[in-house]
Amino acid sequence: MITQPVFYRPSAQSGMSLVELMVGMVVALITTIAIMETYRGYEGQRRTTSASSESQTSGQFAHYQLDRDLRMAGYGLTNVRAAVGCNFGAAFAASLAPTNVFPAAPAGFNTPIIFPALIVDGGAAADGIRIMRANGGNAIPFNGAVPPLMPTNFNVTLTRSNVAFLVHRSDMALQINTIAGTCQLGQVTNEPDLDNLAQIAFAPGPATCSRTTCLNSSFNQLVSLVGSTELAHLGSLTMQSYTVANNALTSTMGILGATYDATGTLRTTPPAIATLAGRAETMQLADEIVDLQAQYGIDTVPADVVTNVNNWVEPTGVYAAAALTPPVARTIRAIRFAVVSRNSLRERPTDGTNCDATSSAVQATSARNITFPSGPPIVVNMARGSGASDGPNEWRCYRYQVFTGVVPLRNMIWNTRVLEP
């Protein structure tokens, strides 16, 4: 039996209906939107986390720099008790004033007093801190009768001849009237040689000095300091300022005395400050630092044998930079400070209009009290990172972190010669 194969006629193919296509597109669109929203939230969180990490790094670095340099403040100065707080003259203060040496604000960095760490009150702005130190044998005192520093040549006889080996041409020295609390800076123009180990020379004139050639120095064109009883060897005197400018912690350093210029030549530029590059060296240390505030720690009984910080004060009134006197300066034993760092990311307002990056607990005011175990709080202001044109509540668009430090001025504490006023 022969059978015939059965051929089936294929059914007609049919496509997707318009309704099915539209449903698929809607599902795909919803899925895409969900994915993008998830990604947007993740990306926003990533940017916030990254900005917070950068803010923390900047704040920690600013804290480290201030803490480290404050601990070295006063090195080479405090061994001579009479030098602490002495005023070295308005003429030299004027020479420190150019903006390429010290910043214009807050005013007070060129206050002519010898002091390890000077807080310059910023008023409505951030405070500044000036740190001073020397490298000349830890301010060895040249004991004995010191002639007035006149615009004429004179020699100083050293009581201890071994001190002579530490004195070199172009070194700075401080002539001190211990009764009046005044002092003057001078520059050594001739160091003791093998034939005369007990004398150093100060010769006035318009020339600058180096370690090899120093016939005279314009540092020595000064008026007489009557009643001088002590001469302190400083070597070179370094002044370093910390300020907040353009939302960054900035450091400016100047060196008074012999230094190297850009060509590597040892030189000075009296009466202004010479520096490592022949000019003021300014560095931006940490970005997104919007405020710096500091206070002095005071030992109200400095004559006893125990150093106690029993009061904390603002750098105003008798503790203002321009008002400090030697007795008041010698009661200062510590500095505490607060540094405010800000996230670089401006957060989007939740409602599209009102910034709310800061927590609701701090949105009432930009000023915050930073409390310590004792003493008054340090008041910082987060709005200092925003300009007037940004609006009064622009500061709420950012996140902030506060770093605090309490630093003993150990060169003031360790030296028993400055315990008593």
Secondary structure, DSSP 8 states (H G I E B T S, - for coil): -----------------HHHHHHHHHHHHHHHHHHHHHHHHHHHHHHHHHHHHHHHHHHHHHHHHHHHHHHHTTTTTTTSGGGTT-B--HHHHHHT-STTTS-SSSTTTT--B--SEEEE--TTS--EEEEEEE-STTTEEE-S------SS-EEEE-SSGGGGGG--TT-EEEEEETTTTEEEEEE-SB--BTTBTTEEEE-BSS----SS--S-BGGG-----TT--EEEEEESEEEEEEEE-SSEEEEEEEEESSEE-TTS-EE--TTS-B-TTSS-EEEEEEESEEEEEEEEEE-S-TTSSS----EEE-S-GGGSGGG--HHHHTTEEEEEEEEEEE-SS----TTSSS---S-GGG-S-SEEEE--SSS--EEEEGGGGS-GGG-TTGGGGS-EEEEEEEEE-HHHHS-GGGS--
